[in-house]
Amino acid sequence: MDEKKVMLSGIQPSGDLHLGNYLGAIKNWAARAEEFDCYYFMADMHTITVRQTPADLRRRTLEQLAQYIACGLDPEKNTLFIQSHVPQHAELGWVLNCYTMFGELSRMTQFKDKSAKHKDNINGGLFTYPALMAADILLYQPDFVPVGEDQKQHVELTRNIVQRFNGIYDDVFKMPEPYIPKAGARVMGLTAPDSKMSKSIPEGCVFLMEKPEDIQRKFKRAITDSDTEHPVRYDPANKPGVANLMNIYSAITGKSFQEIETEFAGQGYGKFKPAVGEAVIETLRPIREEASRILADKAYLESVYKAGAEKASYVANKTLRKVYKKVGFVPR
């Protein structure tokens, strides 16, 4: 049997997961385990480039892990771990810092964006974190790294580092390929349908762990328009709010836009919006209940992240030993 190709993805536990994360990405992840050997980690070390409340960071890291499992990431089939539990990330991060050029780091758009947002805390970690990100990736010699538009630059930098390092020391690292995931639904904000759903606008954002009555309230308040003639029809240019609700309904029910138009023909938004809300509530209910059950079972959650860190450390250590030998460190 052919060995599965390795795929790796790290996610910062910097906020609560929402419907956009789920329909846009996480929903498709469970199926990946059949095709790839997948590593998913909570990137808590990256999160502290911006000041965090320690208790919140701990809570969110565990909540995120529980939610991933509840969304179908089976710990038996995927390696799930917390970044700070695998010290090789920081160790390789330092080595790669020394093979990443100052000019490369200063061109990173995320550094510019975050520096502008956090003028009072432009720290060294914020500047050099792309080298840690390269270490996150290269430790596991993955074939693929799933990337959104905003992360392409980091994978390019990682590939530059691989070229530079392998050029000096022969083939140490596998060259990772960016993996553009199968596009899930693009979910826009319920109160601002011209921009993606975001936790920074909570009234237009539906969170995975939200109470059903709160979800329904948000859908009832979702922005639509004053069209009474043909209210439910797919016309993103002129009816962005309605198109967004149809996108969500279609992603959840599997119905085409044509079928949705037929289903709600002759009915107004007063019927359509609560129906979308109800479909979302029923989709998220088992996820919320399962995540709550997992969070209550601290021993189980701990066994998952400990087993994940153990497996990840074993794989990461093989790469780190090779790197240390190449750069001339005395073996331990």
DAFEN-V604915 format. One record per helix or strand. SS is the DSSP state (@ for helix, = for strand). FROM is the first residue (numbers start at 1). TO is the last residue. If there is no record, write none. Layout:
SS,FROM,TO  SS,FROM,TO
This chain:
=,5,11  =,18,18  @,19,35  =,36,42  @,44,47  @,54,70  =,78,82  @,83,85  @,88,97  @,102,106  @,109,117  @,119,121  @,124,138  =,144,146  @,149,169  =,177,179  =,188,188  =,196,196  @,202,204  =,207,207  @,212,220  @,240,253  @,257,263  @,269,296  @,298,327
